[in-house]
Amino acid sequence: MSELTSLTIAEARAKLVAKEITAVELTDAYVQAIEAANDAINAYVTVTGDKAREMAKASDARIAEGKAGALEGIPLGIKDLFATRDVHTQACSGILNRFKPKYESTVTQNLWDDGAVMLGKLNMDEFAMGSSNETSHYGPVVNPWKASGSNQQLVPGGSSGGSAAAVAAHLCAGATATDTGGSIRQPAAFTGTVGIKPTYGRCSRWGVVAFASSLDQAGPIARDVRDAAILLRSMASTDAKDTTSVDIPVPDYEASLGQSLKGMRIGIPKEYRVDGMPDDVEKLWQQGVAWLKDAGAEIVDISLPHTKYALPAYYIVAPAEASSNLARYDGVRYGLRVDGKDIADMYEKTRASGFGTEVKRRIMIGTYVLSAGYYDAYYLQAQKVRTLIKRDFELAFNDVDAILTPATPSSAFAIGDEALAADPVAMYLNDIFTVTVNMAGLPGLSVPAGLDAKGLPLGLQLIGRPFEEGTLFKTAHVIEQAAGKFTPAKWW
């Protein structure tokens, strides 16, 4: 069965349509793979095997009738942030204990409408707050990759760690994910997979548990660039239920693959050369530049002068929005309830017990920066910085078609890394290359480009103009063709 789970979405789709395999066979292969591996990797928090087989059976019937959708019979994993009707949806938090919504998120509904099959819900950092998938109520996800000659367990990145690990370990054909400050691109880089954060407004946020509403965006994590393009086309749509959703037709992203880069101008921002960046990361960046040059692109040095303020501004804006969004979890209508002597005591006990440490930290930061005495000094200033960051990109895109940077400042680190556990700011620095893209609402893509000296994957990030995801897919495909694909050695 393992040959079936090694098929990309594009390959599986072709075999399904040609009736060389059935959707039920493909789904069974994935369910068996999950059963064999999930105790070791902890990527899934709920496996919906019976539902998956029902959906696969319906897919086979549609294929037989010649009515196959764009993702007919393709088994996917869904990040636990997306509402799935009558199925566990907890944002991997104790405060949403036993919550099963009576509605479906727009993004997942789009996937089911195109014939995709749901394998289950994927582990993640609680409420998407984290860069390592160690803040989940269900425990950390284990990266399928290990350093050469080492048995140490590594993080898969966060918050979409379950999505990235499941895709890398072939426990789903592709996965949904979300990105608020790098939560698609950083885990993709750590696991040798492809992840794209689309332009803000490209995918509906309706039915996605909110972290920071002006930054959150759904996107796919996949095994290669083509699969990411296929998934994004199905996920993206305009939606009357989300006022930030943009009414622009969704192009055929797959059609952009294989197009020439001749005449393209690629920007290299000097501000992304940070102190202490490992030689492996710098070397890979230069290799990416060389590949794009060879493909006919022109390389242009650019400046994004407000980059250094992006991380501190992000860690004001995101917690501020989180403190507002998470105020609704009070133990009254759904989820966890811890009884108290009166309603105020019940609120306090429920929130103290239900939220994890990192979520509490961010709620406290957010409440502080929004408080009467500090709103102007912090939140308002951060919003002004955000405007300047956006303007930096607008000026740069007058001169270049896309921007190439590293995706992360290092490869995957160990689960329980003491230095990072003791210093939250050190953990937040993992987002240093990714948060600017969310602050400016731009599309950003991480593509695996090589291995470091420890044999761990590293990714390169491409940043594009608003709604020009096709340009990113076209450019990433060139890097992918030059670098080759990367698969972890199986130990689970």
C-alpha positions in Angstrom: 0.0 0.0 0.0 2.9 2.4 0.6 3.2 3.0 -3.2 -0.2 4.5 -3.1 0.7 7.0 -0.3 3.9 8.0 -2.2 1.8 9.4 -5.1 1.6 13.1 -5.4 -1.9 14.7 -5.8 -1.2 15.2 -9.5 -0.1 11.5 -9.9 -3.0 10.1 -7.8 -5.5 12.3 -9.7 -4.3 10.9 -13.0 -4.5 7.3 -11.8 -8.0 7.8 -10.3 -9.4 9.3 -13.5 -7.7 6.5 -15.6 -9.3 4.0 -13.1 -5.9 2.4 -12.4 -6.7 2.8 -8.7 -9.9 3.5 -6.7 -10.5 6.3 -4.2 -11.4 3.7 -1.6 -8.0 1.9 -2.1 -6.1 5.2 -1.9 -8.0 6.2 1.3 -7.5 2.8 2.9 -3.8 3.1 2.3 -3.6 6.5 4.0 -5.8 5.3 7.0 -3.5 2.3 7.5 -0.4 4.6 7.2 -1.9 6.9 9.9 -2.7 4.0 12.2 0.9 2.7 11.9 2.7 6.1 12.3 0.5 8.5 14.4 1.7 7.2 17.8 5.2 8.2 16.8 4.5 11.4 15.0 1.4 12.7 16.7 0.3 14.6 13.6 -3.5 13.7 13.9 -5.7 14.6 16.9 -8.7 12.9 15.3 -8.8 10.3 12.5 -12.1 10.1 10.6 -11.6 6.7 9.0 -15.2 5.8 8.5 -16.2 9.2 7.1 -13.1 9.1 4.8 -14.2 5.7 3.4 -17.8 7.0 2.8 -16.4 10.1 1.0 -14.1 7.9 -1.1 -16.9 5.6 -2.1 -18.9 8.6 -3.2 -15.9 9.8 -5.2 -15.5 6.4 -6.9 -19.2 6.7 -8.0 -18.7 10.2 -9.4 -15.5 9.0 -11.3 -17.5 6.1 -12.8 -20.2 8.6 -13.9 -17.6 10.9 -15.5 -18.4 13.6 -13.0 -15.0 13.9 -11.2 -14.2 17.1 -9.4 -10.8 18.8 -9.4 -9.7 16.8 -6.3 -11.9 13.8 -6.7 -10.9 11.0 -4.3 -7.8 12.8 -3.0 -7.3 12.2 0.8 -6.4 15.4 2.8 -5.6 16.3 6.4 -7.3 19.3 7.9 -5.7 21.6 10.4 -7.7 21.7 13.7 -8.3 25.4 13.2 -10.9 24.8 10.4 -14.5 24.1 11.4 -15.6 20.7 10.1 -19.3 19.8 10.6 -19.9 17.3 13.5 -16.1 16.6 13.7 -13.7 17.6 16.5 -12.7 21.3 16.0 -10.7 22.6 19.0 -7.8 24.7 17.7 -5.9 22.1 19.8 -7.0 23.9 23.0 -8.5 22.6 26.2 -10.9 25.5 26.3 -12.8 24.1 23.3 -13.1 20.7 24.9 -15.4 18.3 22.9 -16.5 21.1 20.6 -18.0 19.8 17.3 -19.4 22.6 15.1 -22.7 22.4 13.2 -21.2 24.1 10.2 -18.3 23.8 7.7 -15.6 26.3 7.0 -15.8 27.8 3.5 -12.3 26.5 2.6 -13.1 22.9 3.6 -16.5 23.1 1.9 -14.7 24.2 -1.3 -12.4 21.1 -1.0 -15.4 18.7 -0.4 -17.2 20.3 -3.3 -14.2 19.4 -5.5 -14.4 15.8 -4.3 -11.6 15.7 -1.7 -11.7 13.1 1.1 -11.2 14.1 4.8 -8.7 11.8 6.7 -9.0 13.7 10.0 -7.9 16.8 12.0 -4.3 17.7 12.3 -2.3 18.8 15.4 -1.2 22.4 15.7 0.0 25.0 18.3 -2.9 26.0 20.5 -5.0 28.7 18.7 -2.1 28.8 16.1 0.2 30.5 18.7 3.6 29.0 18.4 6.6 28.3 16.1 7.3 24.7 17.1 4.0 22.9 17.6 4.9 22.4 21.3 2.0 24.5 22.7 -0.7 22.0 21.6 -3.1 20.7 24.2 -2.4 17.3 22.6 1.4 17.4 22.9 4.1 18.2 20.4 4.2 16.9 16.8 7.5 15.1 15.9 9.2 16.1 12.7 9.6 13.1 10.4 13.2 14.4 9.7 16.1 13.6 11.9 19.7 15.0 11.8 22.3 12.7 10.3 23.5 10.2 12.9 21.1 11.5 15.5 18.0 10.0 17.1 16.9 13.3 18.7 13.3 14.3 18.1 12.9 17.6 16.3 10.0 20.1 16.0 8.2 20.3 12.7 7.7 24.1 13.1 4.5 25.8 13.9 1.7 26.5 14.1 0.8 24.2 11.2 3.2 21.5 12.5 0.7 18.6 12.2 0.0 19.6 8.6 3.6 19.8 7.6 4.6 16.5 9.4 1.6 14.6 7.9 2.5 15.7 4.4 6.2 14.9 4.8 5.5 11.5 6.4 3.0 10.7 3.6 0.1 10.5 6.1 -2.1 12.6 3.7 -1.8 13.7 0.1 -1.9 17.3 1.1 -3.1 19.5 4.0 -4.9 22.7 4.9 -2.9 25.1 7.0 -3.0 28.7 8.2 -0.4 31.5 8.4 -0.6 34.5 10.7 3.2 35.2 11.0 4.8 32.3 9.2 2.7 29.3 10.3 2.6 27.7 6.8 6.0 28.7 5.5 8.2 27.9 8.6 6.8 24.3 9.1 7.1 23.7 5.3 10.8 24.8 5.4 11.4 22.5 8.5 9.9 19.4 6.9 11.0 19.7 3.2 7.5 20.5 2.0 6.0 23.3 -0.1 3.7 25.8 1.7 2.1 29.0 0.4 0.5 31.8 2.3 -1.8 33.5 -0.2 -2.6 37.2 -0.4 -4.8 38.3 2.4 -8.4 37.9 1.2 -7.6 35.2 -1.4 -9.1 32.4 0.9 -12.1 32.9 3.1 -11.6 33.1 6.8 -15.2 32.1 7.5 -15.3 29.0 9.8 -11.6 29.3 10.7 -10.9 29.8 14.4 -9.6 33.4 14.6 -6.1 34.3 16.0 -5.4 37.7 14.6 -8.1 38.6 12.1 -6.1 41.2 10.0 -3.2 38.7 9.6 -4.7 35.2 9.4 -4.8 33.5 6.0 -5.5 29.9 5.0 -3.3 28.1 2.5 -2.0 24.6 1.6 1.0 22.5 2.5 1.9 20.0 -0.1 4.7 17.7 -1.3 5.6 19.8 -4.3 4.8 23.0 -6.1 2.3 21.5 -8.5 0.3 20.0 -5.7 0.3 23.3 -3.8 -1.0 25.0 -6.9 -3.8 22.4 -7.3 -4.8 22.7 -3.7 -4.8 26.5 -3.6 -7.1 26.7 -6.7 -9.7 24.7 -4.8 -9.3 26.4 -1.5 -9.5 30.0 -2.8 -12.8 31.7 -3.5 -14.7 34.8 -2.8 -17.2 34.5 0.1 -20.1 36.8 1.1 -19.7 35.5 4.6 -16.2 37.0 4.9 -16.0 40.7 4.2 -12.2 40.6 3.8 -12.6 38.0 1.0 -11.7 39.6 -2.3 -13.9 39.2 -5.4 -11.2 38.3 -7.9 -11.4 35.2 -10.2 -9.2 32.3 -9.0 -6.7 31.5 -11.8 -5.5 28.1 -12.9 -2.3 28.2 -10.8 -1.0 24.9 -12.3 -0.9 26.5 -15.8 1.8 28.9 -14.6 4.2 26.0 -13.9 6.9 25.6 -16.6 6.7 29.2 -17.9 9.9 31.0 -18.6 11.5 33.4 -16.1 13.2 35.4 -18.9 12.7 39.1 -18.3 11.7 38.6 -14.7 13.4 40.7 -12.0 14.0 39.1 -8.6 14.8 41.3 -5.6 17.3 40.4 -2.9 16.7 42.5 0.2 19.8 43.4 2.1 17.9 43.6 5.4 17.4 39.8 5.5 21.1 39.3 6.1 20.8 39.0 9.8 23.5 38.7 12.4 24.3 35.1 13.3 22.6 33.5 10.3 24.1 30.1 9.7 26.5 29.7 6.8 24.2 26.9 5.4 21.3 29.4 5.1 23.4 32.1 3.4 24.9 29.5 1.0 21.5 28.2 0.1 20.2 31.7 -0.6 23.1 32.3 -3.0 22.4 29.0 -4.6 18.8 30.1 -5.1 20.0 33.3 -6.7 22.2 31.3 -9.1 19.4 29.0 -10.1 17.1 31.9 -10.9 19.9 33.6 -12.9 20.4 30.4 -14.9 16.7 30.4 -15.7 16.9 33.8 -17.2 15.8 36.1 -14.4 17.6 39.3 -13.5 18.8 39.7 -9.9 18.3 43.1 -8.3 19.5 44.3 -4.9 16.7 46.0 -3.0 16.1 47.6 0.4 13.1 47.0 2.7 14.3 49.5 5.4 11.5 48.9 8.0 12.1 45.1 8.1 13.8 45.4 11.5 10.6 46.8 13.1 8.4 44.0 11.7 8.8 41.4 14.4 8.2 43.8 17.4 5.3 45.4 15.6 3.8 42.0 14.8 4.1 40.9 18.4 2.0 43.9 19.3 -0.7 43.7 16.6 -1.2 39.9 16.7 -1.6 39.6 20.5 -3.9 42.6 20.6 -6.2 41.0 18.0 -5.9 37.7 19.8 -6.9 39.1 23.2 -10.0 40.5 21.5 -10.8 37.3 19.6 -10.3 35.0 22.5 -12.5 36.9 24.9 -15.5 34.9 23.5 -14.2 31.7 25.2 -15.8 31.9 28.6 -17.3 28.5 29.4 -20.9 29.7 29.0 -22.1 28.4 25.7 -19.7 25.7 24.5 -16.4 24.0 25.3 -14.8 23.7 28.7 -16.6 24.9 31.8 -15.1 25.0 35.3 -17.7 25.8 37.9 -17.1 28.7 40.3 -18.9 30.4 43.2 -20.4 33.0 40.8 -20.3 33.8 37.0 -17.1 35.9 37.3 -15.3 33.1 39.2 -16.5 30.6 36.6 -15.1 32.8 33.8 -11.7 33.1 35.6 -11.4 29.4 36.5 -12.5 28.3 33.0 -10.0 30.5 31.2 -7.2 29.8 33.7 -7.7 26.0 33.2 -8.6 26.0 29.5 -5.9 28.2 28.0 -2.2 27.0 27.8 0.8 29.1 28.9 1.6 30.7 25.5 -2.0 31.6 24.8 -2.3 33.3 28.2 1.0 35.1 27.6 -0.3 36.6 24.3 -3.7 37.5 25.8 -1.9 39.4 28.6 0.4 41.2 26.1 -2.6 42.0 23.9 -4.8 43.3 26.7 -1.9 45.4 28.0 -1.2 47.1 24.6 -4.9 47.8 24.1 -5.4 49.3 27.6 -6.3 53.0 27.9 -2.8 54.2 29.0 -0.8 52.3 26.4 -3.0 52.1 23.2 -1.4 55.1 21.6 2.2 54.2 22.7 2.0 50.6 21.4 -0.9 49.5 19.3 -1.2 52.7 17.3 2.6 52.9 16.7 2.6 49.3 15.6 -0.1 50.0 13.0 1.9 53.0 11.7 5.0 50.7 11.4 2.8 48.2 9.5 1.9 50.9 7.0 5.6 51.7 6.4 6.4 48.0 5.9 3.6 47.7 3.3 5.0 50.8 1.6 8.5 49.4 1.5 7.1 46.4 -0.5 5.0 48.6 -2.8 8.1 50.6 -3.7 10.2 47.5 -4.2 7.5 46.0 -6.5 7.8 49.0 -8.8 11.2 47.6 -9.7 11.0 43.8 -9.2 8.5 41.0 -9.9 9.2 38.8 -6.9 11.6 38.8 -3.9 13.8 35.9 -2.8 14.8 35.4 0.9 15.5 32.5 3.3 12.4 31.0 4.8 13.8 30.5 8.3 17.0 31.5 10.2 17.9 27.8 10.8 16.8 24.2 10.2 14.5 22.4 12.7 15.5 22.4 16.3 15.0 19.9 19.1 11.7 19.4 20.9 12.1 20.9 24.4 15.0 23.1 23.5 15.9 24.6 26.9 17.1 28.0 25.6 14.0 28.5 23.5 11.7 27.3 26.3 13.3 29.7 28.7 13.1 32.7 26.4 9.9 33.3 24.4 11.5 36.1 22.4 14.2 33.6 21.1 11.3 31.4 19.9 9.6 34.4 18.3 12.7 35.1 16.3 11.9 32.0 14.2 9.4 34.2 12.4 11.9 36.9 11.5 11.8 36.3 7.7 8.1 35.6 7.5 6.1 38.2 9.5 6.7 41.1 7.1 4.6 39.2 4.5 1.6 39.0 6.8 2.0 42.6 8.0 1.8 43.7 4.3 -0.9 41.2 3.3 1.3 39.7 0.5 1.6 36.2 -0.8 4.7 34.2 0.3 5.8 30.7 -0.6 8.4 28.4 1.0 10.0 25.8 -1.3 12.6 23.2 -0.2 15.9 24.1 -1.7 18.5 21.9 0.0 19.8 20.2 3.1 22.1 21.8 5.8 25.3 20.2 7.2 23.1 18.1 9.6 21.1 16.7 6.7 18.0 18.7 7.5 15.9 20.5 5.0 16.0 24.3 4.4 13.6 26.4 2.5 13.7 29.5 0.4 10.9 32.0 0.5 9.4 33.9 -2.5 7.3 37.0 -1.9 5.1 38.4 -4.6 2.7 41.2 -5.4 -0.9 41.0 -4.2 -2.8 38.2 -6.0 0.2 37.2 -8.1 0.5 33.7 -6.6 1.0 32.4 -10.1 4.3 34.2 -10.3 5.4 32.5 -7.1 4.4 29.1 -8.3 6.2 29.6 -11.6 9.4 30.8 -9.9 9.3 28.1 -7.1 8.9 25.4 -9.7 12.2 26.5 -11.2 13.9 26.2 -7.8 12.3 22.9 -7.2 13.4 21.5 -10.6 17.0 22.6 -9.8 17.1 21.4 -6.2 15.2 18.2 -6.5 12.7 16.8 -3.9 13.5 15.8 -0.4 12.0 12.9 1.6 12.9 11.9 5.2 14.3 8.5 5.9 11.6 6.4 7.4 12.0 5.6 11.2 8.4 5.6 12.3 
